[in-house]
Amino acid sequence: MRKGGCAPPPGRSAPGPWRCAAPCAPGGPPPTPPPLPSRSSGRAPASTPASSTTAARGASMKILVLAPFSDEGLARLRRLGDVVYEPWLATRRIWDPEELGARLHQDGIDAVIIEADFVLAETLAAAPGLRFIGLCRGDVGPHVDLEAAAQAGVCVVRASARNATAVAELTIGLMLALARRILPAHAAIVSGRWSSPLDGYAGFRGCELAGKTAGLIGLGAVGREVARRLLAFDMTLLAYDPPLAERGGESAGVPLVGLDELLRRSDFVCLHATVTPSSAGIIG
């Protein structure tokens, strides 16, 4: 059993580019999936764990929720069927992909909603009755094997831009910390090395963001939120986003340039591109 949800199991790489469906609403459950086919007769009978909540009589779905969910979101899911709620933050468990597949099959799960867990080819092979995967993340990354899901006829939905504001705020905070040398100044104070006001002032002056140029690699939901905030600091903005440039999409007033030009002209570079085979390793 792995202890974290930030990396694929050993020997795994991220699946191919995202190709699928409508996003979840931030903080809420995924859109209502299409009607599911009836279970095959060879499927194991569903168990009824103590944590499940039974919906109205005649409900045809059983849903396993392994992601943290709001009460409102759970209530909406319970209108669709039986819900088993086991958020990983409470259980402190990230399922082994194959063991998760066996669990899905044994309990007759039609839909699973994850955040830190992994639904890979072996998961899907062990759970032939699974019809829907809800991923409470903005980027699929290594958490769902999209090729295997497509071959199995399983619908996959992600929560696009669910934490764009949080990531944008963190980006601004990191830029300010870097520009104003906040971390080394704090370390000097804590260690007692800041003994002279003159030495401290001269050593930790830093620079202003105003008048500097920020290059944004990726101008999706996060990149646009970052751009909106950086304009308030009177910064000049550039962006590199080949898919956006190819389709002639709106760039929120940020000039689109090539990667080499962006790196040459920028004082700060922010990486907000989705990780795909074409974008992986774009810097270094």
VMD Tcl script that draws the C-alpha trace (Angstrom):
set ca {
  {0.00 0.00 0.00}
  {1.45 3.37 -0.99}
  {1.52 6.20 1.53}
  {0.92 9.16 -0.79}
  {-1.07 10.18 -3.84}
  {1.50 12.35 -5.56}
  {3.33 9.75 -7.63}
  {2.37 6.67 -9.62}
  {3.23 3.20 -8.40}
  {6.79 2.03 -9.16}
  {7.42 1.56 -12.85}
  {4.39 3.65 -13.84}
  {4.40 6.73 -15.98}
  {1.70 9.28 -16.50}
  {-0.94 8.24 -19.07}
  {-1.52 10.04 -22.34}
  {-3.05 13.48 -22.75}
  {-6.48 14.20 -21.32}
  {-9.23 13.45 -23.73}
  {-12.49 13.40 -21.86}
  {-15.52 14.82 -20.39}
  {-17.25 17.63 -18.58}
  {-15.56 18.93 -15.41}
  {-16.87 18.66 -11.88}
  {-17.97 21.82 -10.16}
  {-15.25 22.98 -7.72}
  {-15.92 21.52 -4.30}
  {-18.87 19.50 -5.50}
  {-19.63 16.12 -7.02}
  {-19.26 15.25 -10.68}
  {-22.09 15.78 -13.13}
  {-24.75 13.10 -13.18}
  {-23.37 10.26 -15.33}
  {-25.42 8.66 -18.08}
  {-27.62 5.69 -17.18}
  {-25.51 2.67 -16.47}
  {-26.02 -0.73 -18.03}
  {-27.24 -3.40 -15.68}
  {-24.62 -5.49 -13.95}
  {-23.51 -8.73 -15.49}
  {-24.84 -11.88 -13.93}
  {-21.31 -13.04 -13.14}
  {-20.62 -10.15 -10.83}
  {-20.16 -10.73 -7.13}
  {-23.15 -9.69 -4.99}
  {-22.82 -6.28 -3.38}
  {-22.09 -6.09 0.31}
  {-23.56 -3.39 2.54}
  {-20.85 -1.75 4.68}
  {-21.92 0.14 7.77}
  {-20.85 3.44 6.21}
  {-23.20 3.15 3.22}
  {-26.36 5.18 2.90}
  {-29.22 3.70 0.93}
  {-31.05 5.87 -1.56}
  {-34.66 5.60 -2.55}
  {-35.93 2.16 -3.49}
  {-35.08 1.21 -7.04}
  {-31.72 3.02 -7.18}
  {-29.45 1.26 -9.67}
  {-26.04 2.64 -8.70}
  {-23.52 1.95 -5.98}
  {-20.92 4.66 -5.48}
  {-17.63 4.45 -3.57}
  {-16.29 7.88 -2.56}
  {-12.62 7.84 -1.54}
  {-12.19 11.62 -1.85}
  {-13.12 14.21 0.80}
  {-16.61 15.46 0.00}
  {-18.94 18.12 1.36}
  {-22.22 17.14 3.01}
  {-24.08 18.82 0.15}
  {-22.13 16.84 -2.42}
  {-22.76 13.56 -0.62}
  {-26.47 14.35 -0.40}
  {-26.61 14.83 -4.17}
  {-24.79 11.56 -4.74}
  {-27.17 9.74 -2.41}
  {-30.03 10.71 -4.68}
  {-28.35 8.59 -7.36}
  {-27.82 5.42 -5.35}
  {-26.03 3.80 -2.42}
  {-22.99 5.76 -1.26}
  {-20.03 4.32 0.63}
  {-17.98 7.22 1.99}
  {-14.37 6.44 2.94}
  {-12.30 9.63 2.38}
  {-8.59 8.92 2.34}
  {-7.81 11.79 4.71}
  {-9.95 10.05 7.35}
  {-8.89 6.46 6.65}
  {-5.24 7.44 5.97}
  {-5.22 4.82 3.25}
  {-4.25 4.92 -0.40}
  {-5.39 1.69 -2.02}
  {-3.11 -0.56 -3.99}
  {-4.58 -0.35 -7.54}
  {-5.16 -4.10 -7.88}
  {-6.63 -4.38 -4.38}
  {-8.92 -1.46 -5.16}
  {-10.16 -3.29 -8.26}
  {-10.95 -6.37 -6.18}
  {-12.82 -4.19 -3.69}
  {-14.84 -2.54 -6.45}
  {-15.79 -5.93 -7.87}
  {-16.58 -7.53 -4.53}
  {-18.84 -4.67 -3.44}
  {-20.52 -4.26 -6.83}
  {-19.38 -0.66 -7.28}
  {-20.65 1.14 -10.39}
  {-18.90 4.48 -9.80}
  {-15.80 5.45 -7.84}
  {-14.70 8.97 -6.93}
  {-11.03 9.44 -6.06}
  {-8.54 12.16 -5.25}
  {-5.29 10.51 -4.13}
  {-5.93 6.92 -5.23}
  {-5.05 5.32 -8.56}
  {-7.35 3.57 -11.04}
  {-4.99 1.79 -13.40}
  {-5.25 -1.02 -15.94}
  {-5.10 -3.68 -13.23}
  {-7.83 -1.90 -11.29}
  {-10.14 -1.91 -14.28}
  {-9.31 -5.51 -15.17}
  {-10.34 -6.59 -11.68}
  {-13.54 -4.51 -11.74}
  {-15.37 -5.21 -15.03}
  {-18.60 -3.73 -13.66}
  {-17.15 -0.26 -13.06}
  {-18.76 2.36 -15.30}
  {-17.70 5.76 -13.97}
  {-14.56 7.35 -12.45}
  {-14.75 10.80 -10.88}
  {-11.33 12.37 -10.30}
  {-11.30 15.26 -7.82}
  {-8.19 16.82 -9.33}
  {-7.63 19.48 -11.94}
  {-5.13 17.31 -13.82}
  {-5.42 13.58 -14.42}
  {-1.68 12.96 -14.09}
  {-0.91 9.34 -13.18}
  {-4.11 8.76 -11.20}
  {-6.24 7.27 -14.00}
  {-5.10 5.13 -16.92}
  {-7.15 6.82 -19.63}
  {-6.26 4.29 -22.33}
  {-7.43 1.39 -20.18}
  {-10.56 3.28 -19.14}
  {-11.44 4.02 -22.76}
  {-10.96 0.38 -23.73}
  {-13.17 -0.71 -20.83}
  {-15.89 1.80 -21.74}
  {-15.54 3.63 -18.42}
  {-16.47 7.33 -18.34}
  {-13.81 9.52 -16.68}
  {-14.51 13.02 -15.34}
  {-12.07 15.43 -13.70}
  {-12.56 18.55 -11.57}
  {-11.07 21.13 -13.90}
  {-9.78 24.32 -12.23}
  {-11.02 23.17 -8.82}
  {-8.12 24.85 -6.98}
  {-7.06 27.52 -9.48}
  {-7.48 30.33 -6.94}
  {-5.45 28.52 -4.28}
  {-2.62 27.75 -6.70}
  {-2.59 31.33 -7.99}
  {-2.37 32.74 -4.47}
  {0.44 30.35 -3.59}
  {2.29 31.37 -6.76}
  {2.09 35.04 -5.81}
  {3.26 34.24 -2.29}
  {6.28 32.33 -3.58}
  {7.17 35.15 -5.97}
  {7.02 37.71 -3.18}
  {9.08 35.48 -0.89}
  {11.72 35.13 -3.61}
  {11.76 38.79 -4.66}
  {11.90 40.18 -1.11}
  {14.21 37.45 0.27}
  {11.75 36.64 3.03}
  {12.99 33.13 3.77}
  {16.71 33.95 4.21}
  {15.77 37.04 6.24}
  {13.58 34.91 8.51}
  {16.36 32.33 8.89}
  {18.82 35.09 9.83}
  {16.48 36.38 12.53}
  {15.77 32.93 13.97}
  {19.46 31.96 14.05}
  {20.56 35.27 15.57}
  {22.72 36.20 12.58}
  {20.80 39.46 12.03}
  {22.70 41.37 14.70}
  {23.25 44.65 12.89}
  {20.39 46.70 11.38}
  {22.76 47.91 8.67}
  {23.91 44.42 7.66}
  {20.37 43.10 7.60}
  {19.06 45.98 5.51}
  {21.90 45.72 3.01}
  {21.74 41.94 2.78}
  {18.00 41.39 2.38}
  {16.69 44.31 0.33}
  {15.42 42.20 -2.56}
  {13.52 43.74 -5.47}
  {10.04 44.94 -6.36}
  {7.68 43.03 -8.62}
  {6.51 46.27 -10.22}
  {8.19 46.83 -13.55}
  {9.43 43.25 -13.83}
  {8.34 40.72 -16.48}
  {6.63 37.45 -15.62}
  {6.49 34.63 -18.15}
  {3.60 32.19 -17.77}
  {4.06 28.74 -19.28}
  {0.46 27.61 -19.64}
  {-2.46 30.03 -19.76}
  {-5.29 27.81 -18.60}
  {-7.43 28.32 -15.52}
  {-4.46 28.66 -13.15}
  {-2.35 30.74 -15.52}
  {-5.17 33.22 -16.02}
  {-5.74 33.59 -12.28}
  {-2.03 34.24 -11.81}
  {-2.02 36.76 -14.67}
  {-4.96 38.67 -13.20}
  {-3.17 39.03 -9.87}
  {0.22 39.94 -11.34}
  {-1.30 42.79 -13.32}
  {-2.21 44.37 -9.99}
  {1.52 44.43 -9.20}
  {2.20 46.42 -12.40}
  {4.14 43.59 -13.99}
  {4.59 42.97 -17.71}
  {3.22 39.57 -18.72}
  {4.13 37.08 -21.44}
  {2.70 33.62 -22.02}
  {3.68 30.44 -23.83}
  {0.75 28.16 -24.64}
  {1.02 26.34 -28.01}
  {-2.47 24.73 -27.93}
  {-4.06 28.11 -27.22}
  {-2.05 29.76 -29.98}
  {-2.91 27.02 -32.50}
  {-6.65 27.34 -32.00}
  {-6.53 31.13 -31.87}
  {-8.01 31.22 -28.39}
  {-8.44 34.31 -26.26}
  {-5.37 34.97 -24.12}
  {-6.83 37.42 -21.57}
  {-4.78 40.23 -23.10}
  {-1.46 38.48 -22.40}
  {0.89 38.37 -25.43}
  {1.64 34.82 -26.61}
  {5.30 34.29 -27.50}
  {7.66 31.41 -28.16}
  {9.34 29.61 -25.29}
  {12.82 30.91 -26.08}
  {11.57 34.50 -26.17}
  {9.67 34.06 -22.93}
  {12.73 32.70 -21.13}
  {14.95 35.44 -22.54}
  {12.68 38.33 -21.55}
  {11.25 37.16 -18.22}
  {12.48 38.01 -14.73}
  {10.14 35.38 -13.26}
  {8.90 32.20 -14.96}
  {5.77 30.42 -13.68}
  {4.98 26.86 -14.77}
  {1.24 26.23 -15.05}
  {1.05 23.81 -17.99}
  {-0.77 20.50 -17.70}
  {1.69 17.61 -17.53}
  {1.45 15.66 -20.79}
  {4.05 13.76 -22.83}
  {4.62 16.93 -24.86}
  {5.04 19.24 -21.86}
  {6.93 16.97 -19.45}
  {10.51 18.15 -18.99}
  {9.88 21.43 -20.79}
  {12.22 23.15 -18.33}
  {15.45 21.27 -17.72}
}
mol new
graphics top color blue
foreach p $ca { graphics top sphere $p radius 0.5 }
foreach p [lrange $ca 0 end-1] q [lrange $ca 1 end] { graphics top cylinder $p $q radius 0.2 }
display resetview
